[in-house]
Amino acid sequence: MPEPIEFKDKHAVLINGCEDQSYTQNLELAYKVFSAYGFSSIQILDCRTARLSYPVSDLASIRNIEVLFTCLSKNIRPEDLLFLYTTGHGHRRPDIPKKDEQQYSTLELIKGELSESELEQLLQDVNPRTAIFLFDQCYGGGFSQRFGKNGNIAISASGPDAQSQFNTFPQAFFKYFLITANSNSRGSIQDAYEHTLDNDINVLDNSHRPEIHSEIDPATVFLEYI
């Protein structure tokens, strides 16, 4: 059995750029998981700040994301864990401003969009031991393929050229961790991913084709119940 990776501290960032109820429900579920697992920092950027069942740090704008990651670059240490979860609408666009012929996945925000390359730039000074990325927006595979390298694990509900409908993937993924927390047991990121493949109805009927990318073993990474 592979040796689990140990972390000094755990941080979560949740970003949602859409007011649809299904997305806010996903954030509510994710917030419950990170709270149950003793994350010391849970930062949520959403499309509104009031009348929600979880605390919102600020609105989901490019500027606020930039400010947040600048702050995290000073607070996250090389022995820490970072979990970044994005939800909402996603698109597939040409590179703008056009540098080449490549297409990029984007996350829709309150105003404008955040591309995978822009997110990579914003995160360049945030250096945890391991970062876990979960992208459930359409075309999220562009993000997961970009970020699933070095010490990171990146998961998407769909490939870079496919939509992810009905928001069932993150529900199955996060519910797995609530199950393990309630049973006082442990489950790795690999366990959660495999559980999701077996329990997301839209994966089972091939409506979704999730992807996981990593250069480390996802079976060695745990959120660890506290």
N, C-alpha and C positions, 0 to 999 in steps of 0.2 A: 504494500500500500504506500503511495507516495507521501512524503512528509509535508504536512500542511505549512503554508507560509504564514508567519506571524506578523502582526501589525501593531504598532504603538497606538495609533489613533485612527478613527474612521470618520470620513466626511462624505456627505451626499449633496449633490446638486440636482434639482429637478426643474426642468424648463418646459413650459406649455404655452403655445401661442394661439390657442383656439378656445372659444367659450363653450363649445358643444359639451353637453353633460358627460358624454362618455369619456372625454379627456380628463375632466376634473375628477371623475370617479377613479380613473387610473392613478392620478396623483394622490388621491386620498388613500388608496390601497398601498402605494409605494411609501407614503409617509408613515403609515402604520407599521410597515416592515422595518424601516430604518429606525423608528422610535423603539420598537420591540428589541432590536438588535443592538441598542446602546450606542448609536452613532452620536458623537459629541457635537457635530455640526450638521444641520439639515437646512440648506438654503433653497428656497423655492421662488422661482421667477414665473409669474403667471400672467394671464391676459387681464386679470382684475385683482384687486386686493381686498375686497369686502365680500361678506356673505358666503364664505367658504368654510369648510370643516377642518381646514389645516392652515397654519400660519404662512402668510406670503411675505417674502422679504422685499420684493419690488416687482414692477411690471417687466414682462419679458420683451425687452428691447435690446438692440445691439449694444447700446451704450451701457445699460445696466449689466449685461453679461460681461462686457469688458471690465467694468469696475469690480464686479464680483471676482473674476478670475485674477485680477491684479491683487486683490486682497488675499485670495487663497494662495497665491504664489509665495506670500510671506508667512502663511500659517501652516501650510502642508509641508511635512518633513519627509525626508527620503525613506523613513520607516513606516509611513502612513499608507492608508487605503483611501482611494477616492472612487465613489460610484456616481457616474453621471447618467441621468435618465432624461431623455427628450421624448415629447409626445406632441401630437397635433397633426397638422397637414404638412406633407412633404411634396417636393416637386423635383423634376430632373431638368436642368437648364444647361445651356452652353456657358462656358467660362466668360464672366463679365467682370472687369473689362477683358476683352478677348485676347488671350495670350497664346492659345493653341486651339485645336479642334476638339479638345476633350469635353465631355459632359460631366457635370457635377450635381450631386444631390444637395437639396436645400431643406431647411426647416422654416416653415412660415412663422413669422412673429407678428406682433401687433402692427408694426409698420415695417415693411420690407421682409427680407429673408436672410437667414444665416446659412452660408454654404459650408460644406465639409472642409474646404481649404481655409475659410475664414475662421472656423472653430479651431482648426489645427494651429493657426497663428495665435489665437487668443490663449491657447493652452501651452504655448511653448515654454513658459516659465513656471508652470505648475508641474512639479516633479515628485509624485508619490512613489512608493515602492511598487505598487500595483494600482492601475486604474481599471475599473470595470465600466464599460459603456453599454447602455441599452438604448437602441433607437427603434421606436415602434412606428414612426411616421412612414408614409409611402416612400419608396425608393431609398429606404434607410441603409440598404446594403452598400451604397457609396460611402457612407460614414463608417460602417463596420469594417469594410475592407481597408480603409485608410488608417483607422485607429487600432486595429488588432495586430499590433506589432510591439517589439521590445518587451516590456513587462506588463503589457496591457491585455485585457480580454474584451473583445467587442462583439456584441450580439445585435442583430437586426431582425425585425419581423418579416422582412422581405429582402430580395436582392436589389441591386442598384437600378434595375430596369423593370421593377414590378411594384404594384400597389400592395398595401397591407390594409385590409378592410375589417371593419366591425370591432377593432380594438380588443380582440379576444386574447391575443398573444401575451400582452403584459399582465392581463388578469390571471392567466394560468401560471405565469412565471412568478409573480409576487405572492400568489396564494400558496405556492409551494413553501415559501419561507415562513408564512404564517402557520402552516401545518407543522413544520419542524419546530418552530418556536413554541407552539402550544403543547407539543409532545416532549419538549425539553431535549430535543435531539439536534444533530447537526447535519446540514446538507451543503454540498459544494455547489459552485456555479455550474459545473458539469451536470450534477444531479438535477439542478433546477431546470437546466436547458432540456435535458432528456425528459423530465416530467412534463414540460410544456409541449414537447413534440407529441407526447402520448395523450395529452388532455385538451389541447386546443382544437376545437371542432373544425376550424378553418385550416389548420395544418393537416388534419386527418383526411379532409376531402380535397387537399392540394390547392385550396384557395390561397394559402400562404406557403411560402418556401423560405423559412428562416435560415439565417446564416450565423455561424460563430467563427471568429478569427482570433488566433492567439499564437504566440511563439512560446508561451509557457503552458503548463498543464492546468486546465480549468478545474480539474479534480483536486488540486492542491489549494484552491482559494475558497475560503469560507467567510460568510458574514459573521458567524459565530454568535450564537444565542447567549445573552447575558441575563 
